[in-house]
Amino acid sequence: MQRLSTPEIILALDVDTIESAADFVDKLYPKIKIFKVGSYLFTAYGPQIIEMLRQRGAEVFLDLKYFDIPNTVAQAVSAAVRQKVKMLTLHISGGKEMIEAAVDAAGTQAEALKLARPLLIGVTVLTSQKAGQSEVLKLARLGLACGLDGVVCSVAEAAVLRSKIKKSFVIVTPGIRADNSAKDDQKRTATAGQAVKAGSNFLVIGRPILKADNPIAKTEEFLGDLYGAGN
């Protein structure tokens, strides 16, 4: 598993066009080095959006949340490895066989192409949904036992997972907001500082930066909160 030194911000490119995505990357890279490509943008542009990011030196968090029969997910993960993404997501609720097929496929494809294997991150419960900590803990344990590198969870669960699971793993936390910003459709939100203190490694931020009057200044504000919490 890849080791992490300091927490990082991932910008969620939840925009309508590849031109808009490229504009945000040009403004914010390398302050932000990793950009999330979700189902909307990938459906519209496919591998073209990944190539655009890689041409600019950025890394890709492919957030397609794979959930299907084991063979289909394994093939999708193999394709993602060939796209040289840094991270990708799959639903832990897909079960043991699906997760293990994904892990095996990622390792086999990366070795065959002599590429770094992407981090495989399991989705526990979406931050737009309500969830009990016991449910998230159960899913996280299952995913990690099957070979995943980490999990997606809110700050509300991150500290619990760190205390209950005695092994090294990655936590990706969406729903990051400033103190005075709207939650939008997220039910479990937190500040960057709170996420870092809870044990998160990657903080996914979208609308608070995308909709800011000055995205560069807003990014610097979040980075200040993040690095301040890490000291």
VEXDOVEX-844179 format. One record per residue (C-alpha): x, y, z. Coordinates in steps of 0.1 Angstrom, whole numbers, plus 5000, padded with zeros to 4 digits. Example, Ala and Ser with C-alpha at 12.3 -4.5 7.8 and 13.67 -1.06 7.14 Angstrom:
512349555078 513749895071 
This chain:
500050005000 501250354992 502350555023 501250905029 503051185046 500751485047 496951505039 496051625005 493051804990 491351644960 489251884938 485951724927 485551824890 481751834892 481352064862 479552034829 482252054803 485851944798 486652304790 485452414825 487352124841 490552224822 490052584834 489952484871 492952254867 494952534850 494052774878 494652544908 497352294898 499852244915 498252384946 495952094941 497551794925 494751534925 491451584907 488351374910 486551254879 483051134887 480350944867 478851254851 482151394836 483451054827 480150954810 480351274789 484051254779 485450914788 489250864789 489551214772 489051374806 491751154822 494151234794 493551604798 494451584834 497551374829 498851614801 498751894827 500751684852 497751624875 496751294891 493351134888 490951004914 488450804893 485350794913 482950564895 482050354925 482150024907 479349784918 478549484896 479349114893 482949024901 484148974865 482649304853 484249504881 487549324875 487549424839 486649784847 489449804873 491949664847 490849934823 491350204850 494850074857 495650114820 494450474822 497150524849 494850674875 496150724910 492950614929 489550454921 486450364941 484250064944 481349984967 482249754995 478649644996 479349454964 480749184986 483848974992 484148814958 483749134939 486349314960 488849034958 488349014920 489049394917 492249364939 493549074919 492849244886 494549564896 497649394908 497849164877 497349454852 499749684870 502449414871 501949324834 502349684823 504949774849 502750054863 502050164898 498850004911 496250254919 494850284954 491650094956 489250274979 486050124992 482850324995 481150255029 478050475031 477550785009 477751115028 474351205013 472850925034 472450865071 474650585086 475450435119 479050405129 478650025134 477549985097 480550185084 482949995106 481649665094 481949755058 485449905063 486649595080 485349375052 486949595025 490349605041 490249235049 489749175011 492749385001 491449734996 493950015004 491350235022 487850355025 485650655019 483850785050 482851105066 484651275094 482051145118 483350785112 487050845105 488150875141 486250565150 487850365122 491250485132 490750365168 489050035160 491049915130 494649845140 496349855107 497550115082 494950225056 493850535037 490750735045 489250955019 486751205032 484151395011 481751665024 484451915034 483152255040 484152585055 482452665089 480052915073 479252735040 476152545029 476052165033 474252124999 473051764997 475751635021 474351515055 477751455073 480151745067 483251885084 486052135080 489452045066 490952085100 488451855116 489051595089 492751595094 492451565132 490051265127 492651085106 491651155070 494351135043 492551285013 489851555016 487451584987 486251934980 483952034952 481352314953 482952534980 485852584956 484052554922 481452804932 483753044950 484153404936 487853344938 488652964936 492453024941 491853214973 489352964986 491752684978 494452864998 492052905027 491352525028 495052455025 495752675054 493152495075 494552165064 498152235072 497352425104 495552115117 498551895108 501052095129 
